[in-house]
Amino acid sequence: YSYKNAQTDNLWQELSISAGIDVSHVMKTWTKQGGFPLLTFTTSSDGYVVHQERFYYVQNNNTQNELWYVPLTYQIGNQTVKTIGFNQISMQLDSEINDNISFVIFNAGQFGFYRVHYPTVLRQKIINALHQDINIIKTSDKSGFLADLFALERSQTISPIEVLSSIDWLYFESSPVVWATAISGLSSIGRKISLATPYY
């Protein structure tokens, strides 16, 4: 396209040839609609299911089934990070993600632009792993785990008590990056409490 006027679709076309996937289809789910997704993981008879919906800090009655093409990355224990394309409202996860694993981190590496809502069982596995070895999970993933917790609390998806009961492993944490995320989130909860508590 040297010395020519290129359009967005020209870029997607060239990237599609290089990547071997329809990049235009993927990118339109991100550039033609607002917001970003919340991925909620729940148990099923066959393991775990992931569901996507638009993330809101303030509860919204929007009934549209907005859909994103999400590069869902995950890492089980210290295994290699894996990526799957998630472009449905709901999807059954591979059977390797089950209650017998040590722990699993979704959005491993924190490269994806989405929030993660872990079920209680998988969240507790992460907490237990951090109690045993605070360095077993990467700094970026610990920070992302906290950021998701605080965002879910702010959106009233989970309670402050759930958040506070999920962060006692910070006693062993020394990373300023992780602590910066924790302090920011705890400050937000603290402000809520101060506004809700009457003074006499």
N, C-alpha and C positions, 0 to 999 in steps of 0.2 A: 504493500500500500504506500510505497514511497511516493511522495509528492501528490498524494490523492487524499480525498476526504473519506476517512473511515468512520463507520458507525459502530455502535456497541455490539451489534450482532456479528460484525466482522471479527471482533475480538473473541467472542464466544465460539465462533466457528473454528478459528485457528487453535484455540485452546482445546476444543473438543477433539480435533484431529490428533493433537499431541497427547491428550489424556486418555483417549479411547472411550470417553463417556460424553453424554449430551450436556455440556457445561451450561448451555443456554437454559435448559430446563431446570437445572440445579439453581442457577443464579437468580432466575425470575422469582423463585420462592422467597428470596431474600431482598430483592430490589424492587419488586412490584407490590409489596405489602409492608405495612408497618410492624413494629414490634419484633419480638423474638420468642422462641418457645420455652416452655417448662416441660421437662421430661420427668414423668412420674413412673416409678417402678413399683409394681405390685406382684403379689404371689398368685400363682395359678396352679391348677392340677398338674401341669407339665413343667413347673419351674417358676420363671418370672416373665412378666409381660411389661413392655414399656409403652406408655401412652403420651402423646404430645398435644399440647394446647398452648394458646398464647399466654405468656406470663404477664400478670398485672400486679402492681403494688397495691392498687385499690381495686376491690372486688368489682367485677363488671358482669352485666347480664348478657353480654354478647353471646349469641348462640351459633355464630358462624363457625364452621369447621375449618379454621385456617390451618394450612399445612406447609411445613418447611422440609426441604431435603437436608437432613442432618447427618453429618459425618460423625457417627457415634463411636467414640473411642473408649476402650475399657482395658483395664489391666487387672488380672487375677494374681494376687500375691506379688511375687517378683518375676512373673512371667513376662514375655514380650507383649507390648501393647498391640491390640488388635483394633481394626476399624471395620464397621459395617455401615452401609448406606441405609438410612431410616427415612422413608418418604411416605409413610402411612400414618393414620391416626393411632393405630395400635399395632404392635408386633410382638410375637412370641420370641423370646431370646433363646439362644443356643443352650442346650442342656448342660454345658460345662459351667454355666452360672447357676449354682444350686446352693443349698444350705450346708453342704459339706466343704466348701472352699474356706480358706483362711479369711480372705476379704477380697472385695473387688472395688476398684475406683473407676467410676464413669467420668467421661470427659478427661481421661488421663492426659496429663500434660497441659490441660486447661487451654487448649487451642480453639475449642468450640465455643460459639456464642449462644449458650443456652444455660438454663438453670437445671439443677438435678435435685429431685426429691427422692431420697432413699426410703425404702420401707424400714421399719424398726429393726428387723433382723440384720439386714445388711449394714445399716448404720452402726449397730452395736458391734459388729465384727470389725469395723474400722477402728472404733474406739478401743476395743480389746487389743487389737494389733498395736496401736500406738502406746498403750500401757506397757506392753511387753518390750517394744523397741521403738522409741520415738523417731528414729531415723529410717524406719522400714518404708515409709511413704515419703515421696519427694516433697520438698518445701512448697513448690507451686501447687501440688495437689492438696496439701494440708490447708493452704491458704484458700484454695477454691472450695474445699469442703466447708470451711467456716463461712465463706462468703455466701454460699448457697443456704446454709442454715439461717443466717441472719436475714437474708432476703426473704426466705419463706416465713420467718417470724414477722417481718415487717408487713408482708402481704396477708397476714393472719391465716396462713396455711397450717402452721404449727404454732404451738404456744411458747412463751418465754421459758417456761419450765422445761420443755423438751430441749430447747437450745442449751440452757444452763447445765442440764444433766448430760449433755453430749460433749462438753468441752473441758472436763476435769483433767484430761491429758495435757493441757497446757502447762500444768505444774512442771512437766519435764521438758517443755519446749524452750529453745534458746534463740530461734531465728527471729530477727527483727521484722522480717517480712510477714511471718505468721502472726506475730504479736500486733503488728500494725492493723491487720485485718480484724483481729480479736478486739482490740481496743475501740476501733471504730464501731463495730457492731454492738459491743457492750455499752458504749456511750449512748447509742440510739435507744437501747432498752432502758437504760438509766433515766433518760429524759422522759420516756413514757411513764415510768414509775413515779417520777417526781411530779408530773402533771396530774397523775391519777390519785396521788396520796394527799389527803387533806391535812392541813397543819392547824394546830390549835394553840 
